[in-house]
Amino acid sequence: QLQLEESGGGLVQPGGSLRLSCAYSGFTLDYYGIGWFRQAPGKEREGVSCMRSSDGTIYYANSVKGRFTISRDNAKNTVYLQMNNLKPEDTGVYFCVADYSPTVQAMCVTTPHWRLSWGQGTQVTVSS
């Protein structure tokens, strides 16, 4: 059974940093992509970053390029999202997702959300 569990959210001032963690089980990154979505208040969920170990590709939304970094620790079955220079518009619930989409762009941008597997989410609030 595929499971995803996020942690690491919290309250941070603008310009600060947070690292989110996603512990996964029930599948292998050899065949699945994994990534992060977020949902701001009153807005739809959007793909922030997705990665596929099978081909080494990574996708970042334009709004987070240069500030966020996705990485993995295979030994710990954990994926991370390092978020630097956080802005108030980064506020939202961050979800870990997994899927076997053919590309990272497909997973983060075009795959219907009902097809993705979701964690329960972790709240990130950027405010002074």
C-alpha positions in Angstrom: 0.0 0.0 0.0 1.4 3.3 -1.1 1.8 5.8 1.8 3.2 9.3 2.0 3.7 11.3 5.2 4.9 14.9 5.2 6.6 16.8 8.0 8.6 20.0 8.5 6.0 22.7 8.0 5.7 25.7 10.2 5.7 29.5 10.6 8.7 31.3 9.1 9.5 35.0 8.4 9.9 36.2 4.8 13.4 35.4 3.6 13.7 32.4 5.9 14.1 28.7 5.1 12.3 25.5 5.8 12.9 21.9 4.8 9.9 19.6 4.2 10.3 15.9 4.4 8.1 13.2 2.9 8.6 9.6 4.1 7.2 7.2 1.6 6.5 3.5 1.6 4.8 0.8 -0.5 6.5 1.7 -3.8 9.9 2.3 -5.3 11.2 5.4 -7.0 12.6 3.1 -9.7 9.1 3.2 -11.3 7.3 6.1 -9.6 7.8 9.8 -9.7 7.5 11.8 -6.5 7.0 15.5 -5.8 5.4 18.4 -4.0 2.2 20.3 -4.6 0.8 23.2 -2.6 -2.5 24.8 -2.1 -2.7 28.4 -1.1 -5.9 29.7 0.6 -8.6 30.2 -2.0 -6.5 28.8 -4.8 -6.2 25.5 -6.6 -3.5 23.0 -5.9 -0.4 23.5 -8.0 2.7 21.5 -8.7 5.8 22.9 -7.1 8.5 20.3 -7.9 8.5 16.8 -9.2 11.3 14.3 -9.8 11.8 11.0 -11.5 14.7 8.8 -10.4 14.4 6.6 -13.5 15.6 9.3 -15.8 17.0 11.9 -13.4 14.7 14.6 -14.4 13.4 17.4 -12.2 10.6 20.0 -12.7 10.3 23.2 -10.8 7.5 25.7 -11.1 8.7 29.1 -12.3 7.6 30.7 -9.1 10.1 28.6 -7.0 13.1 28.2 -9.4 16.3 29.2 -7.8 14.8 29.1 -4.3 13.5 25.5 -3.8 15.4 22.2 -4.2 14.0 18.7 -4.3 16.2 15.8 -3.2 15.9 12.3 -2.0 17.6 9.9 0.5 17.1 6.4 -0.8 18.4 4.8 2.4 15.7 6.6 4.4 12.9 6.4 1.8 12.5 10.1 2.2 12.2 13.0 -0.2 12.9 16.6 0.8 11.9 20.0 -0.3 14.4 22.6 0.8 12.8 26.0 0.6 14.9 29.2 0.8 14.2 32.9 0.6 10.6 32.2 1.4 7.9 34.7 0.4 4.4 35.3 1.8 3.0 33.9 -1.5 4.6 30.6 -0.6 2.1 30.2 2.2 -0.1 27.1 1.9 -0.5 23.5 2.6 2.2 21.4 1.0 1.4 17.9 -0.2 3.7 15.1 -1.1 2.5 13.2 -4.2 3.5 10.1 -6.1 2.6 8.8 -9.6 3.9 6.9 -12.6 3.4 9.8 -15.0 5.7 9.5 -18.0 7.5 12.9 -17.4 8.0 15.2 -14.5 6.1 17.9 -16.4 3.2 15.6 -16.8 3.2 14.7 -13.1 3.4 18.3 -11.9 1.3 20.1 -14.5 -1.0 18.0 -16.6 -1.9 14.7 -14.8 -5.3 14.9 -13.3 -5.1 15.4 -9.6 -7.4 12.5 -8.9 -4.9 10.1 -10.4 -2.1 11.2 -8.1 -1.5 9.7 -4.7 -1.5 12.3 -1.9 -0.1 12.7 1.6 -2.1 14.5 4.2 -0.2 17.8 3.8 1.8 20.1 6.1 1.1 23.8 6.6 3.7 26.4 5.7 3.1 30.0 6.7 5.4 32.8 5.7 4.6 35.9 7.6 6.3 38.6 9.7 
